[in-house]
């Protein structure tokens, strides 16, 4: 099965089970490769897919939690080759579909064709590249399409509806709906009424799954999203859950948190 097909199947399976897909995010190499291996193994059984962040020194969309995680990973010498090695090992251990989250600069420096080839070789399903506008996605799109890789695209709150619908039509596997203005990790309640309206419009325009991220931080947030959208993406809150720990302790903290999120993703009333 191709990377794109695996990611689509994950969302389809969650929908068939009557829940939203849970997609946790963690930064590769934070605070070291061994901890990332342990966390991936710990959260895999409770995740429908995993976003694995490529550390970058100027993460424009990321708030202080993920920016600090990226800095720790860079200090630990994590790079794209190391990220792909982590993906290979996780896939061998039957991880759920893994999608990289990388800014464009590391991809271009690595080489777009080489990057796409390594995605396939490692077993990753694709990548999210948040800082490439729709009009400039062509080279990435061609490299990914030739290998049946997923290239999910982001829709921001400020994106006019007509443009948002075009982005959704061009997105692979799912549409990444940014729930609010600002960087990741901002502590502010999501506007669930707005999310419901935008999810409906994007589904209608594209027929694709819509996953909501940025500001989705608690089991209650995930429970609310489960009633509105096809997926919930949780990043900063997970990174924060095991920040300052390593190895088994980090894995235990991540496991406990993601298990709560997975229960919430089933929807229904809170405890």
C-alpha positions in Angstrom: 0.0 0.0 0.0 1.3 3.4 -0.9 2.0 6.1 1.7 -1.0 8.2 0.5 -3.2 5.1 0.7 -2.1 4.2 4.2 -2.9 7.6 5.5 -6.3 7.7 3.8 -7.0 4.3 5.2 -6.2 5.5 8.8 -8.8 8.3 8.5 -11.3 5.9 6.9 -10.8 3.3 9.7 -11.4 6.0 12.4 -14.6 7.1 10.7 -15.8 3.6 10.4 -15.2 3.1 14.1 -17.3 6.2 14.9 -14.5 8.4 16.1 -12.2 11.1 14.9 -8.6 10.2 14.0 -6.1 11.2 16.7 -2.8 12.6 15.3 -0.2 13.4 18.0 2.8 15.5 17.1 6.3 15.2 18.5 9.6 16.8 17.5 12.2 14.2 16.3 15.3 14.2 18.6 13.7 16.0 21.5 15.7 15.8 23.7 17.5 12.9 22.0 16.9 10.1 19.5 16.4 7.4 22.1 13.6 9.4 23.8 11.9 9.9 20.5 12.1 6.1 19.8 10.6 5.4 23.2 7.8 8.0 22.8 6.9 6.8 19.3 6.5 3.2 20.7 4.5 4.4 23.7 1.9 6.5 21.8 1.6 4.3 18.7 -1.1 2.0 20.0 -3.3 5.0 20.7 -2.7 7.0 17.6 -4.3 6.8 14.1 -1.3 8.6 12.6 1.7 10.5 14.0 3.2 13.8 12.9 7.0 13.7 13.4 8.5 17.2 13.4 11.8 17.9 11.6 13.7 20.3 13.9 14.4 23.7 12.4 15.9 26.8 13.9 13.3 29.3 12.7 9.9 27.6 13.1 7.6 30.5 12.1 4.3 28.7 12.9 5.5 27.2 16.2 5.1 28.7 19.7 7.6 28.5 22.5 7.0 24.9 23.4 7.7 23.4 20.0 10.4 26.0 19.3 12.2 24.9 22.5 11.8 21.3 21.5 13.4 22.0 18.1 16.3 23.7 19.8 16.9 20.8 22.1 16.8 18.4 19.1 19.2 20.5 17.1 21.6 20.6 20.1 21.4 16.8 20.1 22.5 16.9 16.4 19.2 15.7 15.0 19.0 16.1 11.2 16.9 14.7 8.3 19.0 11.6 8.0 18.4 11.0 11.7 14.7 11.6 11.3 14.4 9.1 8.5 16.3 6.6 10.7 13.7 7.1 13.4 10.9 6.6 10.9 12.5 3.4 9.6 12.7 1.9 13.0 9.2 2.9 14.0 7.7 1.5 10.8 9.5 -1.8 11.4 7.9 -1.8 14.9 4.5 -1.4 13.3 3.9 2.2 14.1 0.8 3.9 12.7 1.2 6.0 9.5 3.9 8.7 10.1 3.8 12.1 8.3 6.8 14.4 8.7 6.2 18.1 9.5 9.0 20.1 8.0 9.5 23.7 7.0 10.6 24.1 3.4 14.2 25.2 4.0 15.5 21.8 5.3 13.7 20.1 2.5 15.3 22.3 -0.2 18.7 21.9 1.4 18.3 18.1 1.4 16.9 18.1 -2.1 13.2 17.8 -2.9 13.7 14.6 -5.0 16.0 13.1 -2.5 13.6 14.0 0.4 10.7 12.4 -1.4 12.7 9.3 -2.1 13.7 8.9 1.5 10.1 9.3 2.6 9.3 6.2 0.6 12.4 4.3 1.6 11.8 5.0 5.3 8.2 4.0 5.2 6.8 7.5 5.9 3.4 8.3 4.3 4.3 11.9 3.3 5.0 15.3 4.7 3.3 18.6 5.7 5.3 21.6 4.6 3.5 24.6 6.2 5.3 27.5 4.7 4.8 26.8 1.0 1.8 28.7 -0.6 -0.5 26.8 -2.9 1.0 28.6 -6.0 4.5 27.4 -5.2 3.7 23.8 -4.3 4.3 22.5 -7.9 7.8 20.9 -7.5 6.9 19.3 -4.2 3.6 18.1 -5.6 5.2 16.5 -8.6 7.9 14.7 -6.5 5.2 13.4 -4.1 2.7 12.4 -6.7 5.3 10.4 -8.6 5.7 8.3 -5.5 2.1 8.3 -4.2 3.0 10.2 -1.1 0.6 12.4 0.8 1.0 16.2 0.9 -1.6 17.5 3.2 -2.1 21.3 3.0 -3.0 23.8 5.7 -6.0 26.2 5.8 -5.6 29.2 8.1 -8.4 31.1 9.8 -7.6 34.2 7.7 -7.8 32.3 4.4 -10.8 33.5 2.4 -13.4 30.7 1.9 -12.9 30.4 -1.9 -9.2 30.0 -1.5 -9.6 27.6 1.4 -11.8 25.4 -0.8 -9.1 25.4 -3.5 -6.5 24.4 -1.0 -8.7 21.7 0.3 -9.2 20.3 -3.2 -5.5 20.1 -3.7 -4.7 18.5 -0.3 -3.9 14.8 0.1 -5.5 12.4 2.6 -6.8 15.2 4.8 -7.1 19.0 5.1 -5.2 20.5 8.0 -7.5 23.2 9.4 -5.6 25.6 11.7 -8.1 26.4 14.5 -7.0 29.9 15.3 -4.7 32.7 14.6 -1.2 32.7 16.1 1.5 30.1 16.6 1.1 26.6 18.0 0.5 26.1 21.7 -1.3 29.4 22.5 -3.5 28.9 25.5 -6.9 30.0 24.2 -10.1 28.1 23.8 -10.8 27.1 20.2 -13.8 28.7 18.6 -15.8 25.5 18.1 -18.7 27.2 16.3 -16.3 28.6 13.6 -14.5 25.3 13.4 -17.8 23.5 12.7 -18.7 26.0 9.9 -15.3 25.8 8.3 -15.1 22.0 8.5 -18.5 21.7 6.8 -17.4 24.0 4.0 -14.1 22.2 3.4 -15.7 18.8 3.4 -18.4 20.0 1.0 -15.8 21.5 -1.4 -13.3 18.6 -1.4 -14.9 15.5 -0.1 -11.8 15.0 2.1 -11.3 14.4 5.7 -10.6 17.6 7.8 -8.2 17.4 10.8 -8.0 20.3 13.2 -4.8 21.5 14.9 -3.1 24.4 16.6 -4.6 25.0 20.1 -6.1 21.5 20.5 -4.5 20.7 23.9 -6.8 18.8 26.2 -9.0 15.7 26.2 -12.0 18.0 26.3 -10.8 19.8 23.2 -10.4 16.5 21.4 -13.9 15.4 22.6 -15.4 18.5 21.1 -13.4 18.2 17.9 -14.5 14.5 17.5 -18.1 15.8 17.1 -17.1 18.3 14.4 -14.2 17.0 12.4 -12.4 13.9 11.1 -9.2 14.3 13.0 -7.6 16.1 16.0 -3.9 17.1 15.9 -2.3 17.6 19.3 1.3 19.0 19.4 2.4 21.4 22.0 0.5 19.8 24.8 2.1 16.4 24.1 5.6 17.9 23.8 5.0 19.8 27.1 3.7 16.6 28.8 7.2 15.0 28.7 9.5 18.1 28.5 12.3 17.9 30.9 12.4 14.0 30.9 14.1 11.4 28.9 13.8 7.7 28.0 11.3 5.6 29.9 10.0 8.5 32.0 9.2 10.5 28.9 7.5 7.5 27.3 5.4 6.9 30.4 4.2 10.5 30.5 3.5 10.5 26.7 1.6 7.2 27.0 -0.6 8.4 29.8 -1.5 11.7 28.0 -2.1 10.2 24.6 -4.2 7.4 26.1 -6.5 10.1 27.6 -6.7 11.8 24.2 -7.5 8.6 22.4 -10.5 8.0 24.8 -11.7 11.5 24.1 -11.4 11.0 20.3 -14.2 8.4 20.6 -16.5 11.3 21.4 -19.5 11.1 23.7 -20.0 12.9 27.0 -17.1 13.7 29.3 -16.4 11.9 32.5 
